[in-house]
Amino acid sequence: MYPEEIVKPMRQQLVDAGFQELHTADEVDTILNQKGTTLVMVNSVCGCAAGTARPGTILSLQGSKKPDHLTTVFAGVDVESTTRAREHMVPFPPSSPSVALFKDGELVHMLERHHIEGRSAEMIAENLADAFQEYC
């Protein structure tokens, strides 16, 4: 578990962009059972990957098509919700940061950590925006 003073600005970056924090397994199940598209960002303290994942994910929302629901769980902090979100992301192994797009509860696009590391925020945004064009 990370101290709140470390994770608060990382949480706030997504909340300020309109993301809903999910803290329980029930919250994850409820949001993923809704019709439409849901983006789930598995937030992380890792500076090397999360430092571009958060801005890239936020940047991806500037296009004309975007998910109906924006959500986030925090790996290493929100253990219950992160565990449940990852159960919905099978067959992909746990990865943080990561970004998953669901349509009507079905996983349709996944960005794992290895897709994020070494990539710019713009590259991440382009990948997600392409998925939004296809599924949203």
Secondary structure as GFF3:
##gff-version 3
##sequence-region A 1 136
A	DSSP	alpha_helix	4	16	.	.	.	ID=ss1
A	DSSP	beta_strand	20	21	.	.	.	ID=ss2
A	DSSP	alpha_helix	25	32	.	.	.	ID=ss3
A	DSSP	beta_strand	37	43	.	.	.	ID=ss4
A	DSSP	alpha_helix	47	59	.	.	.	ID=ss5
A	DSSP	three_ten_helix	60	62	.	.	.	ID=ss6
A	DSSP	beta_strand	69	74	.	.	.	ID=ss7
A	DSSP	alpha_helix	79	88	.	.	.	ID=ss8
A	DSSP	beta_strand	98	103	.	.	.	ID=ss9
A	DSSP	beta_strand	106	111	.	.	.	ID=ss10
A	DSSP	alpha_helix	113	116	.	.	.	ID=ss11
A	DSSP	alpha_helix	121	135	.	.	.	ID=ss12
###
